[in-house]
Amino acid sequence: MHQFDWSSIPGALPTLWSGAIVTFKITLIAIVVGIVWGTLLALLRLSGVKPLAWFAKAYVTVFRSIPLVMVLLWFFLIVPQLLQGVLGLSPTIDIRLASAMVAFSLFEAAYYSEIIRAGIQAVPRGQVNAAFALGMNYAQAMRLVILPQAFRAMVPLLLTQAIVLFQDTSLVYVISLADFFRTAANIGDRDGTTVEMVLFAGACYFVICSLASALVKGLQKKVTR
């Protein structure tokens, strides 16, 4: 029977924290870029301009139909070529980190787009008509009336997707990026405590996601009042 040895965890905490920072960086960048790009995609989808709507629909369909791990590997191979061959830049940055940020941002935008589009469509038509009655044009009505209400209603869903994104960052393991999970696994391999380190990493993910889920539930209650 396996004899658990947790003694290496305290000494590994600084190294684990450096991996956690990588995880948080990817999560934060993907949330910000994903929501901004996802909002634009949602607006294109609802614009009524067929080429733009088709592009947005095709984008969402493609990214939602491809496994995230495959997208990660694609960008891991494409980003270096783009930097060197197209832009003529020397890859002085961590290609693995840059690839992960690009892949997660573009991938998550497809999911955020659908959430935001649903939020926009859920805004009562009377609110839209009232904005036009006040002399606002389409852009002003969208920016000042529709989007604020849509985002307020969709905050719980946006945060829920962010939790899923945080969990999915562990997939950067396949491109050997030292995020929190990869770092924990590496320490476990080094010290012969793989089971303990993986269990510890899982417990950390569980605590963080549970607290975030509790926050989402609290916000959901406030939004639905």
C-alpha positions in Angstrom: 0.0 0.0 0.0 1.2 3.5 -0.9 2.8 5.3 2.0 1.9 9.0 1.7 4.7 11.5 2.3 3.6 15.1 2.5 6.9 16.4 3.9 8.1 17.9 0.6 5.1 20.2 0.1 6.1 23.0 2.5 9.5 23.4 0.8 8.0 23.2 -2.6 5.5 26.1 -2.0 7.7 28.9 -3.5 8.2 26.9 -6.7 4.5 26.0 -6.8 3.6 29.7 -6.4 5.7 30.5 -9.5 3.7 28.0 -11.4 0.5 29.4 -10.0 1.4 32.8 -11.3 1.7 31.4 -14.8 -1.8 29.8 -14.4 -3.2 33.1 -13.1 -1.6 35.1 -16.0 -3.1 32.8 -18.6 -6.5 32.9 -16.9 -6.5 36.7 -16.6 -5.3 37.4 -20.1 -7.8 34.9 -21.6 -10.7 36.4 -19.6 -10.0 40.0 -20.7 -9.1 39.3 -24.3 -11.8 36.7 -24.6 -14.6 39.0 -23.3 -13.5 41.9 -25.5 -13.1 39.8 -28.6 -16.2 37.8 -27.7 -18.3 41.0 -27.3 -17.2 42.1 -30.8 -18.1 38.7 -32.2 -21.5 38.9 -30.6 -22.1 42.4 -32.1 -21.0 41.2 -35.5 -23.3 38.2 -35.2 -26.2 40.6 -34.4 -25.2 43.3 -36.8 -27.5 42.2 -39.7 -24.6 42.5 -42.1 -24.4 39.1 -43.6 -20.7 38.8 -44.3 -19.9 39.9 -40.7 -22.5 37.7 -39.2 -21.4 34.7 -41.2 -17.8 35.3 -40.1 -18.7 35.5 -36.5 -20.9 32.4 -36.7 -18.2 30.5 -38.5 -15.6 31.5 -35.9 -17.7 30.4 -33.0 -18.7 27.2 -34.7 -15.1 26.3 -35.6 -13.6 27.0 -32.1 -16.5 25.3 -30.3 -16.0 22.2 -32.5 -12.3 21.7 -31.9 -10.7 20.2 -28.8 -8.9 22.9 -26.7 -5.8 20.7 -26.5 -5.6 20.7 -30.3 -5.9 24.4 -30.5 -3.1 24.7 -27.9 -0.8 22.5 -30.0 -1.6 24.4 -33.2 -0.7 27.7 -31.7 2.4 26.3 -30.1 3.5 25.4 -33.6 2.2 28.5 -35.4 3.3 31.3 -33.0 7.0 30.8 -33.5 6.6 30.8 -37.3 4.5 33.9 -37.1 7.0 35.8 -35.0 10.0 34.8 -37.0 8.7 34.3 -40.6 6.0 36.9 -40.9 6.9 39.6 -38.3 10.6 39.1 -38.4 10.8 39.1 -34.6 13.2 37.2 -32.5 11.4 34.9 -30.1 12.8 36.5 -26.9 9.6 35.7 -25.0 8.5 32.3 -23.7 6.9 30.8 -26.8 4.9 28.3 -24.7 3.4 31.1 -22.6 2.6 33.3 -25.6 1.1 30.4 -27.4 -1.1 29.4 -24.4 -2.3 33.0 -24.0 -3.2 33.4 -27.7 -4.9 29.9 -27.8 -6.9 30.4 -24.7 -8.0 33.9 -25.6 -9.2 33.0 -29.0 -10.8 29.8 -27.9 -12.6 31.3 -24.9 -13.9 34.2 -27.1 -16.1 31.8 -28.9 -17.8 30.8 -25.6 -18.0 34.3 -24.2 -19.5 35.5 -27.5 -22.5 33.2 -27.1 -23.0 34.2 -23.5 -22.9 37.9 -24.4 -25.1 37.4 -27.4 -27.7 35.8 -25.3 -27.5 38.6 -22.8 -28.0 41.2 -25.5 -31.0 39.4 -26.9 -32.5 39.1 -23.4 -32.6 42.9 -23.0 -36.3 43.9 -23.2 -37.2 45.4 -26.5 -38.8 48.3 -24.7 -35.4 49.4 -23.4 -34.0 49.5 -26.9 -37.0 51.5 -28.2 -36.7 53.9 -25.3 -33.0 54.5 -26.2 -33.9 55.2 -29.8 -36.8 57.5 -28.6 -34.2 59.5 -26.7 -32.4 60.2 -29.9 -29.6 57.7 -29.5 -28.2 56.0 -32.6 -27.5 52.2 -32.7 -23.9 52.5 -31.4 -25.0 54.8 -28.5 -27.9 52.6 -27.5 -25.7 49.5 -27.6 -22.9 51.2 -25.5 -25.1 53.0 -23.0 -28.2 50.9 -22.6 -28.0 47.4 -24.1 -24.5 46.2 -23.2 -24.6 47.4 -19.6 -27.8 45.5 -19.0 -26.6 42.4 -20.9 -23.3 42.3 -18.9 -25.1 42.7 -15.6 -27.5 39.8 -16.4 -24.7 37.6 -17.7 -22.1 38.2 -14.9 -22.7 34.8 -13.3 -22.4 33.0 -16.6 -19.3 34.9 -17.5 -17.7 34.1 -14.1 -18.7 30.4 -14.5 -17.0 30.3 -17.8 -13.9 31.9 -16.2 -13.9 29.0 -13.6 -14.0 26.5 -16.4 -11.1 28.4 -18.1 -9.1 28.3 -14.9 -9.5 24.6 -14.7 -8.7 24.2 -18.4 -5.3 26.0 -18.1 -3.9 22.7 -16.7 -3.9 21.5 -20.4 -0.8 23.6 -21.0 0.9 20.5 -19.6 0.9 19.2 -23.2 3.2 22.0 -24.4 5.5 21.6 -21.3 4.6 25.0 -19.9 5.3 25.1 -16.1 1.9 26.2 -14.8 0.7 25.2 -11.4 -0.2 21.6 -12.3 2.9 21.0 -14.4 5.1 22.4 -11.6 3.5 20.1 -9.1 3.9 17.1 -11.3 7.6 17.9 -11.9 8.2 18.3 -8.2 6.5 15.0 -7.6 8.6 13.3 -10.3 11.8 14.7 -8.8 11.0 13.8 -5.2 9.2 10.6 -5.8 6.0 12.0 -4.4 3.9 12.2 -7.6 0.7 11.0 -6.0 1.0 13.5 -3.1 1.8 16.4 -5.3 -1.0 15.7 -7.8 -3.5 15.3 -4.9 -2.3 18.5 -3.4 -2.7 20.3 -6.7 -6.2 18.9 -7.1 -7.1 20.1 -3.6 -5.9 23.6 -4.5 -8.0 23.6 -7.7 -10.9 22.4 -5.7 -10.7 25.1 -3.0 -10.2 27.9 -5.5 -13.0 26.8 -7.8 -15.4 26.1 -4.9 -14.8 29.6 -3.5 -15.3 31.1 -6.9 -18.5 29.1 -7.4 -19.8 30.3 -4.1 -19.1 33.9 -5.3 -21.0 33.2 -8.5 -24.0 31.8 -6.6 -24.1 35.0 -4.4 -24.0 37.2 -7.5 -26.7 35.1 -9.1 -29.0 35.8 -6.2 -28.3 39.6 -6.4 -28.8 39.7 -10.2 -32.1 37.8 -10.0 -33.6 40.0 -7.3 
